Amino acid sequence: MSGSDGSGPALIGALKDFTAHWDRAAAVWHDAARTRFEEEFIRELTESIRSAANAIGQIDVLLNQIRRDCA
């Protein structure tokens, strides 16, 4: 599957939605558990999603180049 199906942008869109929901929750959740949860899970999750979206974009570029070269 290539990124040209919108996977990369869809992933980033989902991350933006998730981040908005997390920001609302974090605004009312003020304790050590929230801080620990954010440090252990939320930050890693957002970094992983950004990295995956970037990789999808790079794969899309390569697949498009292969299609052009093989056409």
CHARMM internal coordinates of N, CA and C (Angstrom, degrees):
IC EDIT
DIST 1 N 1 CA 1.4424
DIST 1 CA 1 C 1.5176
ANGL 1 N 1 CA 1 C 108.32
DIST 1 C 2 N 1.2956
ANGL 1 CA 1 C 2 N 117.40
DIHE 1 N 1 CA 1 C 2 N 136.04
DIST 2 N 2 CA 1.4537
ANGL 1 C 2 N 2 CA 119.36
DIHE 1 CA 1 C 2 N 2 CA 179.71
DIST 2 CA 2 C 1.5132
ANGL 2 N 2 CA 2 C 110.41
DIHE 1 C 2 N 2 CA 2 C -100.69
DIST 2 C 3 N 1.3123
ANGL 2 CA 2 C 3 N 115.53
DIHE 2 N 2 CA 2 C 3 N 164.08
DIST 3 N 3 CA 1.4472
ANGL 2 C 3 N 3 CA 121.23
DIHE 2 CA 2 C 3 N 3 CA 176.90
DIST 3 CA 3 C 1.5081
ANGL 3 N 3 CA 3 C 112.58
DIHE 2 C 3 N 3 CA 3 C -70.25
DIST 3 C 4 N 1.3448
ANGL 3 CA 3 C 4 N 117.41
DIHE 3 N 3 CA 3 C 4 N -11.86
DIST 4 N 4 CA 1.4526
ANGL 3 C 4 N 4 CA 119.74
DIHE 3 CA 3 C 4 N 4 CA -178.28
DIST 4 CA 4 C 1.5299
ANGL 4 N 4 CA 4 C 111.66
DIHE 3 C 4 N 4 CA 4 C -67.98
DIST 4 C 5 N 1.3188
ANGL 4 CA 4 C 5 N 117.32
DIHE 4 N 4 CA 4 C 5 N -9.28
DIST 5 N 5 CA 1.4625
ANGL 4 C 5 N 5 CA 119.48
DIHE 4 CA 4 C 5 N 5 CA 175.76
DIST 5 CA 5 C 1.5229
ANGL 5 N 5 CA 5 C 111.26
DIHE 4 C 5 N 5 CA 5 C -82.19
DIST 5 C 6 N 1.3268
ANGL 5 CA 5 C 6 N 118.20
DIHE 5 N 5 CA 5 C 6 N 2.71
DIST 6 N 6 CA 1.4588
ANGL 5 C 6 N 6 CA 122.38
DIHE 5 CA 5 C 6 N 6 CA 177.50
DIST 6 CA 6 C 1.5062
ANGL 6 N 6 CA 6 C 114.39
DIHE 5 C 6 N 6 CA 6 C 93.82
DIST 6 C 7 N 1.3210
ANGL 6 CA 6 C 7 N 118.36
DIHE 6 N 6 CA 6 C 7 N 10.68
DIST 7 N 7 CA 1.4622
ANGL 6 C 7 N 7 CA 121.48
DIHE 6 CA 6 C 7 N 7 CA -176.73
DIST 7 CA 7 C 1.5269
ANGL 7 N 7 CA 7 C 112.54
DIHE 6 C 7 N 7 CA 7 C -61.52
DIST 7 C 8 N 1.3184
ANGL 7 CA 7 C 8 N 116.54
DIHE 7 N 7 CA 7 C 8 N -45.96
DIST 8 N 8 CA 1.4674
ANGL 7 C 8 N 8 CA 119.89
DIHE 7 CA 7 C 8 N 8 CA -179.29
DIST 8 CA 8 C 1.5165
ANGL 8 N 8 CA 8 C 112.42
DIHE 7 C 8 N 8 CA 8 C -61.12
DIST 8 C 9 N 1.3421
ANGL 8 CA 8 C 9 N 117.58
DIHE 8 N 8 CA 8 C 9 N -54.82
DIST 9 N 9 CA 1.4627
ANGL 8 C 9 N 9 CA 118.98
DIHE 8 CA 8 C 9 N 9 CA 178.31
DIST 9 CA 9 C 1.5355
ANGL 9 N 9 CA 9 C 112.79
DIHE 8 C 9 N 9 CA 9 C -62.28
DIST 9 C 10 N 1.3227
ANGL 9 CA 9 C 10 N 117.42
DIHE 9 N 9 CA 9 C 10 N -35.19
DIST 10 N 10 CA 1.4675
ANGL 9 C 10 N 10 CA 119.97
DIHE 9 CA 9 C 10 N 10 CA 177.97
DIST 10 CA 10 C 1.5251
ANGL 10 N 10 CA 10 C 110.45
DIHE 9 C 10 N 10 CA 10 C -64.48
DIST 10 C 11 N 1.3152
ANGL 10 CA 10 C 11 N 116.05
DIHE 10 N 10 CA 10 C 11 N -39.29
DIST 11 N 11 CA 1.4628
ANGL 10 C 11 N 11 CA 121.11
DIHE 10 CA 10 C 11 N 11 CA 178.96
DIST 11 CA 11 C 1.5282
ANGL 11 N 11 CA 11 C 110.44
DIHE 10 C 11 N 11 CA 11 C -64.25
DIST 11 C 12 N 1.3126
ANGL 11 CA 11 C 12 N 116.64
DIHE 11 N 11 CA 11 C 12 N -44.16
DIST 12 N 12 CA 1.4663
ANGL 11 C 12 N 12 CA 120.49
DIHE 11 CA 11 C 12 N 12 CA 178.44
DIST 12 CA 12 C 1.5303
ANGL 12 N 12 CA 12 C 110.52
DIHE 11 C 12 N 12 CA 12 C -65.92
DIST 12 C 13 N 1.3304
ANGL 12 CA 12 C 13 N 117.01
DIHE 12 N 12 CA 12 C 13 N -38.73
DIST 13 N 13 CA 1.4669
ANGL 12 C 13 N 13 CA 120.30
DIHE 12 CA 12 C 13 N 13 CA 176.46
DIST 13 CA 13 C 1.5189
ANGL 13 N 13 CA 13 C 111.97
DIHE 12 C 13 N 13 CA 13 C -61.82
DIST 13 C 14 N 1.3184
ANGL 13 CA 13 C 14 N 115.87
DIHE 13 N 13 CA 13 C 14 N -42.61
DIST 14 N 14 CA 1.4637
ANGL 13 C 14 N 14 CA 120.26
DIHE 13 CA 13 C 14 N 14 CA 177.89
DIST 14 CA 14 C 1.5258
ANGL 14 N 14 CA 14 C 110.60
DIHE 13 C 14 N 14 CA 14 C -64.61
DIST 14 C 15 N 1.3339
ANGL 14 CA 14 C 15 N 116.62
DIHE 14 N 14 CA 14 C 15 N -37.98
DIST 15 N 15 CA 1.4693
ANGL 14 C 15 N 15 CA 120.18
DIHE 14 CA 14 C 15 N 15 CA 177.30
DIST 15 CA 15 C 1.5229
ANGL 15 N 15 CA 15 C 110.64
DIHE 14 C 15 N 15 CA 15 C -63.56
DIST 15 C 16 N 1.3195
ANGL 15 CA 15 C 16 N 117.60
DIHE 15 N 15 CA 15 C 16 N -41.44
DIST 16 N 16 CA 1.4703
ANGL 15 C 16 N 16 CA 120.67
DIHE 15 CA 15 C 16 N 16 CA 178.47
DIST 16 CA 16 C 1.5241
ANGL 16 N 16 CA 16 C 110.30
DIHE 15 C 16 N 16 CA 16 C -62.61
DIST 16 C 17 N 1.3330
ANGL 16 CA 16 C 17 N 117.05
DIHE 16 N 16 CA 16 C 17 N -43.31
DIST 17 N 17 CA 1.4639
ANGL 16 C 17 N 17 CA 120.38
DIHE 16 CA 16 C 17 N 17 CA 177.55
DIST 17 CA 17 C 1.5236
ANGL 17 N 17 CA 17 C 110.77
DIHE 16 C 17 N 17 CA 17 C -61.96
DIST 17 C 18 N 1.3294
ANGL 17 CA 17 C 18 N 115.80
DIHE 17 N 17 CA 17 C 18 N -46.92
DIST 18 N 18 CA 1.4618
ANGL 17 C 18 N 18 CA 120.50
DIHE 17 CA 17 C 18 N 18 CA 179.55
DIST 18 CA 18 C 1.5247
ANGL 18 N 18 CA 18 C 110.77
DIHE 17 C 18 N 18 CA 18 C -59.78
DIST 18 C 19 N 1.3259
ANGL 18 CA 18 C 19 N 116.13
DIHE 18 N 18 CA 18 C 19 N -44.99
DIST 19 N 19 CA 1.4680
ANGL 18 C 19 N 19 CA 120.55
DIHE 18 CA 18 C 19 N 19 CA -179.09
DIST 19 CA 19 C 1.5228
ANGL 19 N 19 CA 19 C 111.15
DIHE 18 C 19 N 19 CA 19 C -61.15
DIST 19 C 20 N 1.3199
ANGL 19 CA 19 C 20 N 117.08
DIHE 19 N 19 CA 19 C 20 N -40.23
DIST 20 N 20 CA 1.4638
ANGL 19 C 20 N 20 CA 120.12
DIHE 19 CA 19 C 20 N 20 CA 177.80
DIST 20 CA 20 C 1.5313
ANGL 20 N 20 CA 20 C 110.67
DIHE 19 C 20 N 20 CA 20 C -62.08
DIST 20 C 21 N 1.3328
ANGL 20 CA 20 C 21 N 116.88
DIHE 20 N 20 CA 20 C 21 N -43.44
DIST 21 N 21 CA 1.4719
ANGL 20 C 21 N 21 CA 120.39
DIHE 20 CA 20 C 21 N 21 CA 178.47
DIST 21 CA 21 C 1.5306
ANGL 21 N 21 CA 21 C 110.87
DIHE 20 C 21 N 21 CA 21 C -65.83
DIST 21 C 22 N 1.3258
ANGL 21 CA 21 C 22 N 116.47
DIHE 21 N 21 CA 21 C 22 N -41.86
DIST 22 N 22 CA 1.4596
ANGL 21 C 22 N 22 CA 119.45
DIHE 21 CA 21 C 22 N 22 CA 179.09
DIST 22 CA 22 C 1.5247
ANGL 22 N 22 CA 22 C 110.72
DIHE 21 C 22 N 22 CA 22 C -63.31
DIST 22 C 23 N 1.3210
ANGL 22 CA 22 C 23 N 116.93
DIHE 22 N 22 CA 22 C 23 N -41.81
DIST 23 N 23 CA 1.4677
ANGL 22 C 23 N 23 CA 120.42
DIHE 22 CA 22 C 23 N 23 CA 179.77
DIST 23 CA 23 C 1.5284
ANGL 23 N 23 CA 23 C 110.87
DIHE 22 C 23 N 23 CA 23 C -60.14
DIST 23 C 24 N 1.3296
ANGL 23 CA 23 C 24 N 117.19
DIHE 23 N 23 CA 23 C 24 N -39.77
DIST 24 N 24 CA 1.4728
ANGL 23 C 24 N 24 CA 120.24
DIHE 23 CA 23 C 24 N 24 CA 177.59
DIST 24 CA 24 C 1.5293
ANGL 24 N 24 CA 24 C 110.85
DIHE 23 C 24 N 24 CA 24 C -65.73
DIST 24 C 25 N 1.3141
ANGL 24 CA 24 C 25 N 116.64
DIHE 24 N 24 CA 24 C 25 N -41.83
DIST 25 N 25 CA 1.4688
ANGL 24 C 25 N 25 CA 119.64
DIHE 24 CA 24 C 25 N 25 CA 179.02
DIST 25 CA 25 C 1.5265
ANGL 25 N 25 CA 25 C 110.98
DIHE 24 C 25 N 25 CA 25 C -67.13
DIST 25 C 26 N 1.3319
ANGL 25 CA 25 C 26 N 115.92
DIHE 25 N 25 CA 25 C 26 N -43.43
DIST 26 N 26 CA 1.4640
ANGL 25 C 26 N 26 CA 120.03
DIHE 25 CA 25 C 26 N 26 CA -178.26
DIST 26 CA 26 C 1.5271
ANGL 26 N 26 CA 26 C 111.74
DIHE 25 C 26 N 26 CA 26 C -65.19
DIST 26 C 27 N 1.3260
ANGL 26 CA 26 C 27 N 116.47
DIHE 26 N 26 CA 26 C 27 N -26.84
DIST 27 N 27 CA 1.4659
ANGL 26 C 27 N 27 CA 120.13
DIHE 26 CA 26 C 27 N 27 CA -179.48
DIST 27 CA 27 C 1.5234
ANGL 27 N 27 CA 27 C 112.39
DIHE 26 C 27 N 27 CA 27 C -66.10
DIST 27 C 28 N 1.3231
ANGL 27 CA 27 C 28 N 116.68
DIHE 27 N 27 CA 27 C 28 N -22.97
DIST 28 N 28 CA 1.4712
ANGL 27 C 28 N 28 CA 119.33
DIHE 27 CA 27 C 28 N 28 CA -179.15
DIST 28 CA 28 C 1.5264
ANGL 28 N 28 CA 28 C 112.93
DIHE 27 C 28 N 28 CA 28 C -115.29
DIST 28 C 29 N 1.3156
ANGL 28 CA 28 C 29 N 116.77
DIHE 28 N 28 CA 28 C 29 N -1.39
DIST 29 N 29 CA 1.4620
ANGL 28 C 29 N 29 CA 121.37
DIHE 28 CA 28 C 29 N 29 CA -178.17
DIST 29 CA 29 C 1.5228
ANGL 29 N 29 CA 29 C 107.52
DIHE 28 C 29 N 29 CA 29 C -111.35
DIST 29 C 30 N 1.3187
ANGL 29 CA 29 C 30 N 115.65
DIHE 29 N 29 CA 29 C 30 N 97.64
DIST 30 N 30 CA 1.4654
ANGL 29 C 30 N 30 CA 120.81
DIHE 29 CA 29 C 30 N 30 CA -172.77
DIST 30 CA 30 C 1.5266
ANGL 30 N 30 CA 30 C 111.49
DIHE 29 C 30 N 30 CA 30 C -118.15
DIST 30 C 31 N 1.3157
ANGL 30 CA 30 C 31 N 116.48
DIHE 30 N 30 CA 30 C 31 N 75.40
DIST 31 N 31 CA 1.4525
ANGL 30 C 31 N 31 CA 118.67
DIHE 30 CA 30 C 31 N 31 CA 174.42
DIST 31 CA 31 C 1.5264
ANGL 31 N 31 CA 31 C 109.90
DIHE 30 C 31 N 31 CA 31 C -149.07
DIST 31 C 32 N 1.3114
ANGL 31 CA 31 C 32 N 115.50
DIHE 31 N 31 CA 31 C 32 N 178.53
DIST 32 N 32 CA 1.4614
ANGL 31 C 32 N 32 CA 120.58
DIHE 31 CA 31 C 32 N 32 CA -177.38
DIST 32 CA 32 C 1.5245
ANGL 32 N 32 CA 32 C 111.93
DIHE 31 C 32 N 32 CA 32 C -64.91
DIST 32 C 33 N 1.3331
ANGL 32 CA 32 C 33 N 117.14
DIHE 32 N 32 CA 32 C 33 N -30.99
DIST 33 N 33 CA 1.4673
ANGL 32 C 33 N 33 CA 120.32
DIHE 32 CA 32 C 33 N 33 CA 179.91
DIST 33 CA 33 C 1.5249
ANGL 33 N 33 CA 33 C 110.62
DIHE 32 C 33 N 33 CA 33 C -64.33
DIST 33 C 34 N 1.3343
ANGL 33 CA 33 C 34 N 117.31
DIHE 33 N 33 CA 33 C 34 N -41.12
DIST 34 N 34 CA 1.4581
ANGL 33 C 34 N 34 CA 120.46
DIHE 33 CA 33 C 34 N 34 CA 178.15
DIST 34 CA 34 C 1.5182
ANGL 34 N 34 CA 34 C 110.63
DIHE 33 C 34 N 34 CA 34 C -63.48
DIST 34 C 35 N 1.3040
ANGL 34 CA 34 C 35 N 116.22
DIHE 34 N 34 CA 34 C 35 N -45.07
DIST 35 N 35 CA 1.4607
ANGL 34 C 35 N 35 CA 120.62
DIHE 34 CA 34 C 35 N 35 CA 179.84
DIST 35 CA 35 C 1.5225
ANGL 35 N 35 CA 35 C 110.53
DIHE 34 C 35 N 35 CA 35 C -60.75
DIST 35 C 36 N 1.3176
ANGL 35 CA 35 C 36 N 116.52
DIHE 35 N 35 CA 35 C 36 N -46.14
DIST 36 N 36 CA 1.4643
ANGL 35 C 36 N 36 CA 120.99
DIHE 35 CA 35 C 36 N 36 CA 179.45
DIST 36 CA 36 C 1.5333
ANGL 36 N 36 CA 36 C 110.65
DIHE 35 C 36 N 36 CA 36 C -63.75
DIST 36 C 37 N 1.3285
ANGL 36 CA 36 C 37 N 117.02
DIHE 36 N 36 CA 36 C 37 N -43.20
DIST 37 N 37 CA 1.4614
ANGL 36 C 37 N 37 CA 121.22
DIHE 36 CA 36 C 37 N 37 CA 179.38
DIST 37 CA 37 C 1.5287
ANGL 37 N 37 CA 37 C 110.38
DIHE 36 C 37 N 37 CA 37 C -61.16
DIST 37 C 38 N 1.3146
ANGL 37 CA 37 C 38 N 115.96
DIHE 37 N 37 CA 37 C 38 N -43.42
DIST 38 N 38 CA 1.4670
ANGL 37 C 38 N 38 CA 120.02
DIHE 37 CA 37 C 38 N 38 CA 179.19
DIST 38 CA 38 C 1.5225
ANGL 38 N 38 CA 38 C 111.10
DIHE 37 C 38 N 38 CA 38 C -63.62
DIST 38 C 39 N 1.3176
ANGL 38 CA 38 C 39 N 116.57
DIHE 38 N 38 CA 38 C 39 N -45.26
DIST 39 N 39 CA 1.4665
ANGL 38 C 39 N 39 CA 120.23
DIHE 38 CA 38 C 39 N 39 CA -178.70
DIST 39 CA 39 C 1.5296
ANGL 39 N 39 CA 39 C 111.86
DIHE 38 C 39 N 39 CA 39 C -66.99
DIST 39 C 40 N 1.3321
ANGL 39 CA 39 C 40 N 117.42
DIHE 39 N 39 CA 39 C 40 N -39.32
DIST 40 N 40 CA 1.4631
ANGL 39 C 40 N 40 CA 120.82
DIHE 39 CA 39 C 40 N 40 CA -174.29
DIST 40 CA 40 C 1.5243
ANGL 40 N 40 CA 40 C 113.72
DIHE 39 C 40 N 40 CA 40 C -85.04
DIST 40 C 41 N 1.3285
ANGL 40 CA 40 C 41 N 117.67
DIHE 40 N 40 CA 40 C 41 N -29.80
DIST 41 N 41 CA 1.4591
ANGL 40 C 41 N 41 CA 119.31
DIHE 40 CA 40 C 41 N 41 CA -172.95
DIST 41 CA 41 C 1.5301
ANGL 41 N 41 CA 41 C 114.02
DIHE 40 C 41 N 41 CA 41 C -121.89
DIST 41 C 42 N 1.3038
ANGL 41 CA 41 C 42 N 116.69
DIHE 41 N 41 CA 41 C 42 N -51.23
DIST 42 N 42 CA 1.4658
ANGL 41 C 42 N 42 CA 120.05
DIHE 41 CA 41 C 42 N 42 CA -173.10
DIST 42 CA 42 C 1.5216
ANGL 42 N 42 CA 42 C 111.35
DIHE 41 C 42 N 42 CA 42 C -64.46
DIST 42 C 43 N 1.2942
ANGL 42 CA 42 C 43 N 118.06
DIHE 42 N 42 CA 42 C 43 N -47.65
DIST 43 N 43 CA 1.4736
ANGL 42 C 43 N 43 CA 120.06
DIHE 42 CA 42 C 43 N 43 CA -179.37
DIST 43 CA 43 C 1.5267
ANGL 43 N 43 CA 43 C 111.52
DIHE 42 C 43 N 43 CA 43 C -62.82
DIST 43 C 44 N 1.3196
ANGL 43 CA 43 C 44 N 116.29
DIHE 43 N 43 CA 43 C 44 N -44.45
DIST 44 N 44 CA 1.4703
ANGL 43 C 44 N 44 CA 119.71
DIHE 43 CA 43 C 44 N 44 CA 179.19
DIST 44 CA 44 C 1.5284
ANGL 44 N 44 CA 44 C 111.05
DIHE 43 C 44 N 44 CA 44 C -64.03
DIST 44 C 45 N 1.3222
ANGL 44 CA 44 C 45 N 116.06
DIHE 44 N 44 CA 44 C 45 N -41.32
DIST 45 N 45 CA 1.4586
ANGL 44 C 45 N 45 CA 120.38
DIHE 44 CA 44 C 45 N 45 CA 179.10
DIST 45 CA 45 C 1.5276
ANGL 45 N 45 CA 45 C 111.18
DIHE 44 C 45 N 45 CA 45 C -61.37
DIST 45 C 46 N 1.3160
ANGL 45 CA 45 C 46 N 117.51
DIHE 45 N 45 CA 45 C 46 N -48.08
DIST 46 N 46 CA 1.4671
ANGL 45 C 46 N 46 CA 119.66
DIHE 45 CA 45 C 46 N 46 CA -178.06
DIST 46 CA 46 C 1.5265
ANGL 46 N 46 CA 46 C 111.12
DIHE 45 C 46 N 46 CA 46 C -65.46
DIST 46 C 47 N 1.3198
ANGL 46 CA 46 C 47 N 117.30
DIHE 46 N 46 CA 46 C 47 N -39.62
DIST 47 N 47 CA 1.4667
ANGL 46 C 47 N 47 CA 119.88
DIHE 46 CA 46 C 47 N 47 CA 177.46
DIST 47 CA 47 C 1.5296
ANGL 47 N 47 CA 47 C 110.99
DIHE 46 C 47 N 47 CA 47 C -64.17
DIST 47 C 48 N 1.3212
ANGL 47 CA 47 C 48 N 116.56
DIHE 47 N 47 CA 47 C 48 N -41.27
DIST 48 N 48 CA 1.4664
ANGL 47 C 48 N 48 CA 120.64
DIHE 47 CA 47 C 48 N 48 CA 179.82
DIST 48 CA 48 C 1.5224
ANGL 48 N 48 CA 48 C 111.36
DIHE 47 C 48 N 48 CA 48 C -65.31
DIST 48 C 49 N 1.3154
ANGL 48 CA 48 C 49 N 116.96
DIHE 48 N 48 CA 48 C 49 N -40.48
DIST 49 N 49 CA 1.4590
ANGL 48 C 49 N 49 CA 120.45
DIHE 48 CA 48 C 49 N 49 CA 179.46
DIST 49 CA 49 C 1.5202
ANGL 49 N 49 CA 49 C 110.44
DIHE 48 C 49 N 49 CA 49 C -66.05
DIST 49 C 50 N 1.3179
ANGL 49 CA 49 C 50 N 117.63
DIHE 49 N 49 CA 49 C 50 N -44.07
DIST 50 N 50 CA 1.4690
ANGL 49 C 50 N 50 CA 120.18
DIHE 49 CA 49 C 50 N 50 CA 177.95
DIST 50 CA 50 C 1.5237
ANGL 50 N 50 CA 50 C 110.77
DIHE 49 C 50 N 50 CA 50 C -61.72
DIST 50 C 51 N 1.2980
ANGL 50 CA 50 C 51 N 116.65
DIHE 50 N 50 CA 50 C 51 N -41.44
DIST 51 N 51 CA 1.4587
ANGL 50 C 51 N 51 CA 121.33
DIHE 50 CA 50 C 51 N 51 CA 178.71
DIST 51 CA 51 C 1.5282
ANGL 51 N 51 CA 51 C 111.06
DIHE 50 C 51 N 51 CA 51 C -64.02
DIST 51 C 52 N 1.3227
ANGL 51 CA 51 C 52 N 116.31
DIHE 51 N 51 CA 51 C 52 N -43.24
DIST 52 N 52 CA 1.4689
ANGL 51 C 52 N 52 CA 120.41
DIHE 51 CA 51 C 52 N 52 CA 179.20
DIST 52 CA 52 C 1.5241
ANGL 52 N 52 CA 52 C 110.99
DIHE 51 C 52 N 52 CA 52 C -64.38
DIST 52 C 53 N 1.3221
ANGL 52 CA 52 C 53 N 117.40
DIHE 52 N 52 CA 52 C 53 N -42.45
DIST 53 N 53 CA 1.4683
ANGL 52 C 53 N 53 CA 120.47
DIHE 52 CA 52 C 53 N 53 CA 178.78
DIST 53 CA 53 C 1.5229
ANGL 53 N 53 CA 53 C 110.62
DIHE 52 C 53 N 53 CA 53 C -62.90
DIST 53 C 54 N 1.3140
ANGL 53 CA 53 C 54 N 116.81
DIHE 53 N 53 CA 53 C 54 N -39.26
DIST 54 N 54 CA 1.4655
ANGL 53 C 54 N 54 CA 121.20
DIHE 53 CA 53 C 54 N 54 CA 177.05
DIST 54 CA 54 C 1.5297
ANGL 54 N 54 CA 54 C 110.24
DIHE 53 C 54 N 54 CA 54 C -63.38
DIST 54 C 55 N 1.3220
ANGL 54 CA 54 C 55 N 116.75
DIHE 54 N 54 CA 54 C 55 N -44.38
DIST 55 N 55 CA 1.4673
ANGL 54 C 55 N 55 CA 120.80
DIHE 54 CA 54 C 55 N 55 CA 178.81
DIST 55 CA 55 C 1.5282
ANGL 55 N 55 CA 55 C 111.13
DIHE 54 C 55 N 55 CA 55 C -62.77
DIST 55 C 56 N 1.3216
ANGL 55 CA 55 C 56 N 116.95
DIHE 55 N 55 CA 55 C 56 N -40.40
DIST 56 N 56 CA 1.4635
ANGL 55 C 56 N 56 CA 120.78
DIHE 55 CA 55 C 56 N 56 CA 177.58
DIST 56 CA 56 C 1.5265
ANGL 56 N 56 CA 56 C 109.83
DIHE 55 C 56 N 56 CA 56 C -60.92
DIST 56 C 57 N 1.3129
ANGL 56 CA 56 C 57 N 116.31
DIHE 56 N 56 CA 56 C 57 N -42.51
DIST 57 N 57 CA 1.4654
ANGL 56 C 57 N 57 CA 120.27
DIHE 56 CA 56 C 57 N 57 CA 178.01
DIST 57 CA 57 C 1.5187
ANGL 57 N 57 CA 57 C 112.05
DIHE 56 C 57 N 57 CA 57 C -61.86
DIST 57 C 58 N 1.3234
ANGL 57 CA 57 C 58 N 117.21
DIHE 57 N 57 CA 57 C 58 N -42.32
DIST 58 N 58 CA 1.4641
ANGL 57 C 58 N 58 CA 121.25
DIHE 57 CA 57 C 58 N 58 CA 178.68
DIST 58 CA 58 C 1.5247
ANGL 58 N 58 CA 58 C 111.30
DIHE 57 C 58 N 58 CA 58 C -65.70
DIST 58 C 59 N 1.3213
ANGL 58 CA 58 C 59 N 116.62
DIHE 58 N 58 CA 58 C 59 N -40.57
DIST 59 N 59 CA 1.4625
ANGL 58 C 59 N 59 CA 120.60
DIHE 58 CA 58 C 59 N 59 CA 177.29
DIST 59 CA 59 C 1.5210
ANGL 59 N 59 CA 59 C 110.28
DIHE 58 C 59 N 59 CA 59 C -63.39
DIST 59 C 60 N 1.3111
ANGL 59 CA 59 C 60 N 116.57
DIHE 59 N 59 CA 59 C 60 N -40.75
DIST 60 N 60 CA 1.4622
ANGL 59 C 60 N 60 CA 120.97
DIHE 59 CA 59 C 60 N 60 CA 178.87
DIST 60 CA 60 C 1.5265
ANGL 60 N 60 CA 60 C 111.17
DIHE 59 C 60 N 60 CA 60 C -59.98
DIST 60 C 61 N 1.3256
ANGL 60 CA 60 C 61 N 115.99
DIHE 60 N 60 CA 60 C 61 N -43.76
DIST 61 N 61 CA 1.4679
ANGL 60 C 61 N 61 CA 120.26
DIHE 60 CA 60 C 61 N 61 CA 178.13
DIST 61 CA 61 C 1.5266
ANGL 61 N 61 CA 61 C 109.90
DIHE 60 C 61 N 61 CA 61 C -60.57
DIST 61 C 62 N 1.3242
ANGL 61 CA 61 C 62 N 117.03
DIHE 61 N 61 CA 61 C 62 N -46.82
DIST 62 N 62 CA 1.4656
ANGL 61 C 62 N 62 CA 120.67
DIHE 61 CA 61 C 62 N 62 CA 179.95
DIST 62 CA 62 C 1.5286
ANGL 62 N 62 CA 62 C 112.14
DIHE 61 C 62 N 62 CA 62 C -63.33
DIST 62 C 63 N 1.3203
ANGL 62 CA 62 C 63 N 116.98
DIHE 62 N 62 CA 62 C 63 N -42.98
DIST 63 N 63 CA 1.4622
ANGL 62 C 63 N 63 CA 119.86
DIHE 62 CA 62 C 63 N 63 CA 179.44
DIST 63 CA 63 C 1.5266
ANGL 63 N 63 CA 63 C 111.44
DIHE 62 C 63 N 63 CA 63 C -63.92
DIST 63 C 64 N 1.3207
ANGL 63 CA 63 C 64 N 116.79
DIHE 63 N 63 CA 63 C 64 N -39.79
DIST 64 N 64 CA 1.4624
ANGL 63 C 64 N 64 CA 119.36
DIHE 63 CA 63 C 64 N 64 CA 176.68
DIST 64 CA 64 C 1.5096
ANGL 64 N 64 CA 64 C 111.41
DIHE 63 C 64 N 64 CA 64 C -63.96
DIST 64 C 65 N 1.3258
ANGL 64 CA 64 C 65 N 116.80
DIHE 64 N 64 CA 64 C 65 N -39.67
DIST 65 N 65 CA 1.4665
ANGL 64 C 65 N 65 CA 120.46
DIHE 64 CA 64 C 65 N 65 CA 177.50
DIST 65 CA 65 C 1.5411
ANGL 65 N 65 CA 65 C 110.38
DIHE 64 C 65 N 65 CA 65 C -64.21
DIST 65 C 66 N 1.3064
ANGL 65 CA 65 C 66 N 116.84
DIHE 65 N 65 CA 65 C 66 N -42.21
DIST 66 N 66 CA 1.4755
ANGL 65 C 66 N 66 CA 120.88
DIHE 65 CA 65 C 66 N 66 CA 178.16
DIST 66 CA 66 C 1.5179
ANGL 66 N 66 CA 66 C 110.26
DIHE 65 C 66 N 66 CA 66 C -62.05
DIST 66 C 67 N 1.3190
ANGL 66 CA 66 C 67 N 116.81
DIHE 66 N 66 CA 66 C 67 N -43.59
DIST 67 N 67 CA 1.4778
ANGL 66 C 67 N 67 CA 120.03
DIHE 66 CA 66 C 67 N 67 CA 178.90
DIST 67 CA 67 C 1.5320
ANGL 67 N 67 CA 67 C 110.70
DIHE 66 C 67 N 67 CA 67 C -60.49
DIST 67 C 68 N 1.3323
ANGL 67 CA 67 C 68 N 116.76
DIHE 67 N 67 CA 67 C 68 N -42.78
DIST 68 N 68 CA 1.4707
ANGL 67 C 68 N 68 CA 119.98
DIHE 67 CA 67 C 68 N 68 CA 178.87
DIST 68 CA 68 C 1.5139
ANGL 68 N 68 CA 68 C 110.98
DIHE 67 C 68 N 68 CA 68 C -65.47
DIST 68 C 69 N 1.3162
ANGL 68 CA 68 C 69 N 116.46
DIHE 68 N 68 CA 68 C 69 N -43.99
DIST 69 N 69 CA 1.4673
ANGL 68 C 69 N 69 CA 120.58
DIHE 68 CA 68 C 69 N 69 CA -177.56
DIST 69 CA 69 C 1.5308
ANGL 69 N 69 CA 69 C 112.52
DIHE 68 C 69 N 69 CA 69 C -67.65
DIST 69 C 70 N 1.3033
ANGL 69 CA 69 C 70 N 117.08
DIHE 69 N 69 CA 69 C 70 N -29.83
DIST 70 N 70 CA 1.4614
ANGL 69 C 70 N 70 CA 121.27
DIHE 69 CA 69 C 70 N 70 CA -176.38
DIST 70 CA 70 C 1.5324
ANGL 70 N 70 CA 70 C 113.55
DIHE 69 C 70 N 70 CA 70 C -96.71
DIST 70 C 71 N 1.2915
ANGL 70 CA 70 C 71 N 115.74
DIHE 70 N 70 CA 70 C 71 N -1.90
DIST 71 N 71 CA 1.4858
ANGL 70 C 71 N 71 CA 119.46
DIHE 70 CA 70 C 71 N 71 CA -177.33
DIST 71 CA 71 C 1.5077
ANGL 71 N 71 CA 71 C 111.03
DIHE 70 C 71 N 71 CA 71 C -79.06
END
COOR INIT
IC SEED 1 N 1 CA 1 C
IC BUILD
